[in-house]
Amino acid sequence: MTQQSRTPLAAPGPGRRQVVGRLFGLGAAALAAPVLTACGGATAASDPKTVTFGSNGADATPKAAYAAVTEAFTAQSGLKVKTNTVDHDTFQKSITSYLQGTPDDVFTWFAGYRMQYFAKKGLCSPVDDVWEKIGDGFSEATKQLSRGADGTYYFVPLYTYPWAVFYRKSLFRERGYEVPRTWDQFVALAKRMKKDGLFPIASGYGGGDTWSVLGAFDYLNLRANGYDFHTSLMRGQVSFTDRRAARVLDLWRELTPYYQPSGGGRSWQDAAQTLLDKKSGMAVIGLFLGQQITDDAVRADIDFFPFPEVDPAHGQDTVEAPTDGFMLSRRPKNEEGAKKFLEFLGSARAEETYMRADPSNLAANEQAGTGSYNALQKKSAQLIESARHISQFADRDSDPGFVSTVLLPGLTEWLSHPDDGSATLKKIESQRSRFFTA
Amino acid sequence: MSAASSPSRLGRGDRLFLAAVIGLPLLALLVFVWLPALASIVLSFTTWDGIGLSGIHVTGIDNYRQIFTNYPPFWPAVWHNVLWLLFTALLPTPFGVFLAYQLDRKIRFTRVYQTAIFLPMVLSLAVVGFIWEIIYNPDTGLLNSLLSAAGSAHHIDWLGNPHLNLWAVLVASGWRHTGYIMILYLAGLRSFDPALKEAAALDGAGGRQTFFRIVLPALKPVNIIIVVVTVMESLRAFDIVYVLGGGTGSKPGMELLSLLITDNIIGESGHIGYGSALAVVLLLVSLAAIGTFLVQTFRKEDS
């Protein structure tokens, strides 16, 4: 194109300078936008009739369940709840910056070390006055879970679910398997299942599901070395090269030949499906396995037994039962309303409302009606009640960064070629001090 | 008109306008690129959990010492980045050039081939990751189904096996990279003067000779772009590994520097200082790789 032909074309339309100017204005607006919305967000929410609620329940079931709970609260108190739902993993990853920014008044979180960490850092507010009103509904163990290291309450629990070894009753009946109580019986049963052409233990820790191997790790440690050692190990107070930690991997190594192969590339859901399809014999998993079941006949056929005993000194005295609930942010915009909301969330009524929509959990409040529980829920409740100790889960009892960047890569790498594990433990130990100082 | 008088041609409004148009983007660049980069460098000499500025403690070169001497995933990650670069530079890149050269020869259905080969590039790497996740699934995936249909009893854990998963990811990323290189090179070939090729043919040059002696040297600007693109893609490789690794950070066998940075910085109890030190290492490596190359290329051009 020549210079001559270009000029007349440009003349009738907007001039070059005008176009650039407009683009420039757009750019400036785009740059300014986040600042403006940030200001808007801060002022709009200080309405005394509204409580903001940050929820990680983004899946259909928990989302519907939380919606039912907030509606019930609005009906009771006249306060509106503005729910801000974020995907579960994203919520977890951004929690630190979320809590330091302008968090919602009330937000979902987990009991245990994970809650205490933020309490210690002053990123949440104590809720002792809420507990004065709701305290009667909870067991001593649950109360303990809800307090920070300073003995103050920071957490209002909603539900809990146990980890155990799940199996199909009809499969055990057909093949004449018996529920094992001790470690030796457990390994013998796995051996027999393998001979029968089954995958003895369903295994799926691929992709983002590496956490699922921690169930077996925690239970082996709890059974072989007891709750106290497990807690100290997870809090970084004991060396990972300790003989007792090595024993956990030794025990685990007895079991790994019976794991379903290629677990490192499979999701936990796919592994769970093989259990439901009777291709796998057993699975070390949580009650949330129930979310995978669509057929009620299968649901009735699922059962579990507590993880077998290794050392008679510890028996089966600990149950791993992670607890989810709520916390109050550092500077809630509507503190009074938020506390009212927490009181409601800790009440039996809120629990019942929630459980009606999401039946694969157990209410933390003991006064909540258990009439609607199915057989698995009832058995789970018994299991938790009978426990001397309740552990949360490795990534909740420990520094989550340590678990996700050191412990999990170490354990999954080891699982792909389970040797004596001393190199793995040494690697893990070399990183411990970086996470657990002060 | 002399050069000296030309600034005076600009009126006051013009100058203000220019200052705004140049100054504000410059400011944005400073605030959004250089300031964070500098902050990273400063933070890399501290420990910080990301909560409150009072939590920043200066520790000198402690982070770097830790990373180089006592951080198990670090050296594997460096090696994987090098491997990524070598693989991409040696297989998908030449293959993309090869495809472009073939497609340039007016074969039938060339448009169809072009579209087919370029299609992966239209997808974001994250989507490519999801596609390959389905292919590599150990139970229902395409690859293992084909293998078992072919009578192999082996059950291969493509993404779970730490000795295999990096290669599986490299194939997936190469699949996309080939199309990218092809389209870049094809664009170059289209601007190539066919008379040169004819002249070479008249002089009796064969197909291979024509390509290596005539086409390749003539397309130098495109070659530079391709090398820079390949090096950059290899060093910043992140999304596809992140997706195929399940979106939780680095996994055994698939550690990359970029993933180690996010491992340490993003998350509940972040190690901002430590992650920043890793980021600085990656920044230096990238600057060294790209810088050397660009300096060399432009020096040759100047002389």
Interface residues (C-beta under 8 A of the other chain):
Chain A: R17 V20 G21 F24 G27 A28 L31 D89 Q92 K93 S94 I95 T96 S97 Q100 R114 Y117 K121 L123 Y205 G206 G207 G208 D209 T210 P261 S262 G263 G264 G265 R266 D270 D399 P400 G401 F402 S404 T405 P409 T412 E413 S416 K427 S430 Q431 R434 F435
Chain B: F17 A20 V21 L24 P25 A28 D49 G50 I51 G52 Q66 N70 Y71 P72 P73 E133 Y136 N137 P138 D139 T140 H155 I156 D157 W158 L159 G160 N161 P162 L244 G245 G246 G247 T248 G249 S250 K251 P252 G253 D263 N264 I266 G267 E268 S269 G270 H271 Y274
